[in-house]
């Protein structure tokens, strides 16, 4: 096994400080990229998608659960399968408590093509409580680029899509796939993909920080059981 070089504490500190400058540059570049993402235009969703979840049939608007934003994880679970994708399962394992997203007016849900009766026992096996819906029978997965036709066969890929609503109007703001999911899972990383972001005063473009309740990194952050919704 190849291991790092052994050096003195002083040598380590010098190397660490040099790397820190590069890390800070990456952070600044990421902030700029996130701002550019928030400036993306959006597309109104006019298709009447129908999903099935724990409470029966649901529309895309229902998945918002009354909040202003929705993050959908496109979980690979084909109708003919009996278990979800292991990599997608590992992704959902790292999703934190949803209260921190909810406090910022953002809902999270997984969506798969598998029928809901197949999703339910696998969800119980994994011990997940987050919302998970079946899109079986709709074109939702095709329309958002996670079910593709290649050489006459349907293939799946993981992805994540963000939506914003204004009243009863729903808009698609962003999607990412495969390696674009690397590093995601925390509250802030998911908010960074949305049109409203973390809702912090320093974020660009201006005018979105006061749209919702508690900014993600402010002193108003709470224990997940103390948010006043």
ZIURMO-V166092 format. One record per residue. PHI is phi as a letter, one per 20 degrees, with the letter a starting at -180 (* if undefined). BURIAL is + if it has 16 or more other ideal C-beta (glycine too) atoms within 10 Angstrom, else -. Layout:
phi = {PHI;PHI}
burial = {BURIAL;BURIAL}
This chain:
phi = {*;e;d;f;f;e;c;f;f;f;f;f;f;f;f;f;f;f;f;g;f;f;f;f;f;f;f;f;f;f;f;f;f;f;f;f;f;f;e;g;f;c;d;f;e;d;f;e;f;c;d;c;c;f;d;n;f;b;e;f;f;f;f;f;l;n;e;e;c;b;d;d;e;e;e;f;b;f;g;e;e;d;b;f;f;f;f;f;f;f;f;f;g;e;f;f;f;f;g;f;f;g;f;d;m;c;e;c;b;e;c;c;f;f;f;g;g;e;f;g;f;f;f;f;g;f;m;e;d;f;f;b;c;e;d;g;n;d;e;g;f;f;f;d;m;d;d;c;d;c;l;m;c;e;c;d;b;f;a;b;c;d;c;c;c;c;m;e;e;d;c;e;d;a;b;b;c;l;f;f;e;g;n;e;p;f;g;f;f;f;f;f;e;e;f;e;m;e;m;e;f;f;f;d;f;f;n;d;f;e;f;c;f;d;g;f;d;e;f;e;f;c;f;f;e;d;f;d;e}
burial = {-;-;-;-;-;-;-;-;-;-;-;-;-;-;-;-;-;-;-;-;-;-;-;-;-;-;-;-;-;-;-;-;-;+;-;-;+;+;-;-;-;-;-;-;+;-;-;-;+;+;+;+;+;-;-;-;-;+;-;+;+;+;+;+;-;-;+;+;+;+;+;+;+;+;+;+;+;+;-;-;-;-;-;+;+;-;-;+;+;-;+;+;-;-;+;-;-;+;-;+;+;+;+;+;+;+;+;+;+;+;+;+;+;+;-;+;-;+;+;-;-;+;+;-;-;-;-;-;-;-;+;+;+;+;+;+;-;+;-;+;+;-;-;+;-;+;+;-;-;-;-;-;-;-;-;+;-;+;+;+;+;+;+;+;+;-;-;-;-;+;-;+;+;+;+;+;-;-;-;-;+;-;-;+;+;-;+;-;-;+;+;+;+;+;+;+;+;+;+;-;-;-;+;-;-;-;-;+;+;-;-;+;-;+;+;+;-;-;-;-;-;-;-;-;-;-;+;-;-}
